Amino acid sequence: MLRRFKPYLRYLKSNRGTLAAAIFYGLIFGLVSGLGFPVLVKYAFPPIFNQSSAPLPYQTILLIVGCVPLIFLLRAVSGYLNSYYVQLTGLRILEGVRLDYFSKLQLLPLSFLQRKSSGDLISRGTSDTAQLQFTLSLIADDGVKQPMQLLGALGFLVGQAFVTDGALLVLVCLAVVPVTVLPVHYIGKKIVKRALQVQNQIGDISSHFVENLSAAREVRAFGLEQREIERFGKSTGALVIAQMKTVKYAKALTPAIEILSGAGIAATLIFAYKAGVKWDTFFAIIMALYLCYEPIKKLGYLNTELNRGTASMDRLEYVLNEPLTIADPVHPMPVTRLRGHIAFEDVTFAYGDSPALEKISVSIPAGTVCALVGPSGAGKSTFANLVPRFYETGAGKVTIDGLDVRAMKLADLRRNIALVSQEPVLFNDTIYHNLALGKGAASRDEILAAAKSAHAHEFIEKLPQGYDTMVGERGALLSGGQKQRIAIARAFLRHAPILILDEATSALDSDSEAAVQDALRKLVQGKTVLIIAHRFSTIRDASMILVFDQGKITAQGDHASLYAGNALYKSLYDRQSAAP
Ligand code: ADP
């Protein structure tokens, strides 16, 4: 039981004040309703109706009767304040969880994110936090008030056991209370596993959406609409089955507790009759009993929901507890601006079982334009990705200026590297802000200068809102060549000594192509450049060429020597040259 609350504890610490207020008001609420009503019935009302003694003065009667609205008022106000503060605590916990989850996603290694589908990760961040929100708001409503009411009513019953002759009766009543906990416990256990299945299934559905929407063109082009609908139908069908399994147990709880309560009340009646309990004591006890069962019923339901919340929390914790395998070293070497001498020393790396790079050793002096060539899947991108430490080497090390990349802070390392990818991704923001990402605190002049160097300024000026034009999701409103030039402008702005360039495979229109090539020529000057090259025009100009094949560097040199001496390079080059 306590284990389920553990994940929330660290969030509760920062919300101690609101939680204390919530508990305080919950305490008042519970005691007023659990204890107040039975006490009124037992002690305050009987003298009013007691015809055998002298009638009470009218003012005293008014005073007693006045207690009824007063108790309701106290109950209402404290109940309201309790809900308000617990809700506040709950929402703050949720905010903390959401923020931690999102922050964690920013820090996790790429290998983790590639292993999980984005739909599943989105679903954890949305559907699971929504379930958590529901659970927390239920706790807000009943989590403090109901146990307090139960305590108040139990307190009254125990008190009655001492002061009346109905001790046995009270014991019978109390005996039923622990019995009602049994179904709560049993059903609670059944729920966790099934709730986890439901959330996993929702994750599946979410993955399906993401996959389907990102492949909208393919679905239409290959006529996959019906197949997609059927696949989706299977997922939703499985969700219904999983959901009904939780419904089966969750909905059995209230009736089970009611049946047990009914038996408890019947037993109480019999014992009360046998013990000759007076009617005022009897009614007060029945009322206290009712006030006990009510919280048990609600707490049972709460327990069910808490289990659902636990399932969701487990799914969030799975990500939250994932170790950050790529993180800053404990004692980082101070790094300002690197020169850019990259060296691989006996580097082996595998995504799964079979190595993508095997025993790579190479030294790329600062200021070298180095082209990586080789058939697809040979390991070129993997090689480039090890430099900014997107992945961790299995064996061997990658150094820059003689410093192991693992010895530097990630931010220091990555500040020294600019990346221009094949299909640059823009954020759904203005062009200006997309450019500004290149450097933390860039001035407008710097941004404009970078855009000019990248031949982006011309087309940006012509857009209806110029630099303030929104680019759409992932930059959808710009052409491939325009996106490339924005990415190049970002790299200009970054002014990093190392540049990693993943050359576009798809051909751009000739105007764009000329502008992009010219911008790149300027960009690479004076930098250590790794180009994952697809065009031999680029490769010919490189001062160093590494030929990759099946995870190994099979040759290195310049174009002339490789063309003369390396069969793989020659065949790749000839094939490329022959292409239209
Ligand atoms: P290239 O850039 O030369 O086309 P890559 O470096 O992308 O080659 O790939 C090298 C090998 O690693 C290939 O066998 C590829 O299938 C595998 N690989 C690449 N990326 C991943 C990944 N994220 N997860 C698993 N395997 C991968």
Residues whose N, C-alpha, C, O or C-beta is under 5 A from the ligand:
A	BS01	ADP	Q114 Y351 A356 P375 S376 G377 A378 G379 K380 S381 T382
